[in-house]
């Protein structure tokens, strides 16, 4: 009776826990969302450049079908281009929305990792830790910090989806439809990023392990692969994937290099930055000692977990269970190996390519924990915690701060300085002036950043209501002597290479070009008495245009005194009068203006003197 009562209590507890399980999911997912926002709080996209800007220019200047289906291009990723088209249509001119969008999308993937990890480990806590490490890893830099990060996130999500569906297909009876779904996801992911074409042998391997005799299952995998290749051939003329940096894999592939890159990726997964600084932010050789200790301790935790799993596999007496563990372990290892292989065949290894590999490794850890605690009821928390739960927690406690350190090194990544510059350019222009930027000429003193003609021509179009209009002009100059006077349609910026920024010096240049001593205003009105210091141009010529919008009564005279010399009197015989003053090139000329008339019928008096006329100044 006592045993029956205990069984009833356990069943009752399980039912109650099942009933309120959704609340735990909401809490964990909410924490993951907060974590995603916090770890990415310093990432910003305010201006587009390079690949992101080119992607936008294609969106802005091409039709829908030309953009989504770029026949004849080196890449044919129409599934991604469709998603990018929708993303840009929604975000529009609000460039600063890209990062929040990337964070939310990556959080959705983290939720999937949490749910998969929970199923694999039979523990919500372990699933949550998988989601935590997924979000905090340094490998997320591109997914969050670039518009094209959407492509990498989509491909990662789809590839992990294939891994999960294959796992369910292998381990649960009556799940044949999951393999058809895998074939479909494979077809889709290849048109997000062709790197994942490498997963096709994995589909066949799973069918062999499953000993499938279902012709439809084999056929779905074959049709998915052949149809994908056929479409690629007719769209871009080849079935071979293009390499990174406009290279061709067939031309750059070397076995020795590929093996080295594969080893580098293994090191990355285990927390060791094996590549150069511009690709990872902080190479292992210069990593602080305390971070190396943390990584070593985290790797020891992984080693202990793996050793425990292998030991259980060896000692397992039930052949079916041993085979199941072996095939599941093989599934994860083969998936990880395929991802590593696909990222090793080009000219370099970037951390964003290892993100899917690392995610699969996290899920493999969750699976090993689940096997090591197999048979322990979920409600026996302490028994599930010791020792294997402690091992997983130790990995997170050691690796989490190490990942945060690596994230602090993002400014050393190859893309960060340029993104910082273009963020600054956006801050000093559209963020400050808004739609007033339309029609302005932007002078940039210096071009040490080597801004391309395409970038100069396209950068400001992103912010315009009419994205096809040529509304903002960019000119690079070596000094302010190469530009005229500063008016309301002029913006002057100066590079600050030390901080990867631009500085708005418009008002400073305005005061140098035309320094107002008294009586002259930004809207070109001048008082009865005014004094200016004007910098002449290359020819030393100062052009003055006087516009009097009132009624001439006769006898109106303008008196101009140059550098305390002899006053020159100019009769105002028409509403518009032009006058030129000759000086030395680049000379600062002091000009005093006196009028024997003023603008009648206006109460707009800005000093002790009344407004006299409008004066427009130009220099040559």
Secondary structure, 3 states (H helix, E strand, C coil): CHHHHHHHHHHHHHHHHHHCHHHHHHHHHHHHHHHHHHHCCCCCCCCCCHHHHHHHHHHHHCCHHHHHCCCCCCCCCHHHHHHHHHHHHHHCCCCCHHHHHHHHHHHHHHHHHHHHHHHHHCCHHHHHHHHHHHHHCHHHHHHHHCCCHHHHHHHHHHHHHHHHHHHHHHHCCCCHHHHHHHHHHHHHHHCCCHHHHHHHHHHHHHHHHHCCCCHHHHHHHHHHHHHHHHHHHHHHCCCCCECHHHCEHHHHCCHHHHHHHHHHHHHHHCCCCCCCHHHHCCCHHHCCHHHHHHHHHHHHHHHHHHHHHHHHHHHCCCHHHHHHHHHHHHHHHHHHHHHHHHCCCCCCCCHHHHHHHHHHHHHHHHHHHHHHCCCCCCCCHHHHHHHHHHHHHHHHHHHHHHHHHHHHCHHHCCCHHHHHHHHHHHHHCHHHHHHHHCCCEEEEECCCCCCCHHHHHHHHHHHCCCCCCCCCEEEEECCHHHCCCCCCCEEEEEEEHHHCEEEECHHHHHHHHEEEEEEECCCCEEEEEEEEEEECCCCCEEEEEEECCCCCCCCCEEEEEECCCCCEEEECCCCEEEEEEECCCCCEEEEEEEECCCCCCCCCCCCCCCEEEEEEEEEC
